[in-house]
Amino acid sequence: MNPQGRYTSITILRLLLPLFFALCWFCFLVAMYLSIDHLFPPPTPFQGGLDRPLAS
């Protein structure tokens, strides 16, 4: 049993952990952007602008 395997796994974990947090942050930003775009949709001629009746 060589002790190099444990160090390489720790190094891989230290490399993957910030990548995982960056991926979570990116997903959070995309979700916030999509929710804001869903809450305030841009006025398009198909939707009739901002004075369209709300869907019940």
N, C-alpha and C positions, 0 to 999 in steps of 0.2 A: 504493500500500500504506500504509494508516494503521496506526500502532503501537497503536491502541486495541484491536484484536482480540486481541493477545497478552495485554494486561493483563486483558481480560475473561475469557479462557480461564484465566489464572492465578487470578483471583478465583473462577471457577466451580469450579476444582480445589480451592481452599482451602475452599470451602463444601461440596463433595461429600466430601472426605476425612474430616472428622470425622463426617459422616453415615454414611459407609461403615463406619467403626470402630464407631459406635454400633449399626449394624445387625448387625455381626459379634458384638459383645458381647451383644446381645439374643438372637441365634441361639444363642450359647454358653450363655447362662443357660437358655434354653428346652430345649436339649439336656441340660444338667445336670439340670434339673427332671424331664424325661421319663425320663432314665436312673435317677435316684433313685426315681422312681415305679415304674419297671419292676423295679428291684432289690428294693425293699421295697413290694410291692403292699398296699393297704389290705385288711384282712380283710373279705370280703363273704360273705354266706350262700351265694352261688353257688360260691365257691371253697372253702368249707369252713373258713374261718379260716386260722390260721397253721400248723395241724397237718396240712395236706394233703400228700400225697406229692409230691416234686419230679418234674417232667416230665423224663424221660430223653431 
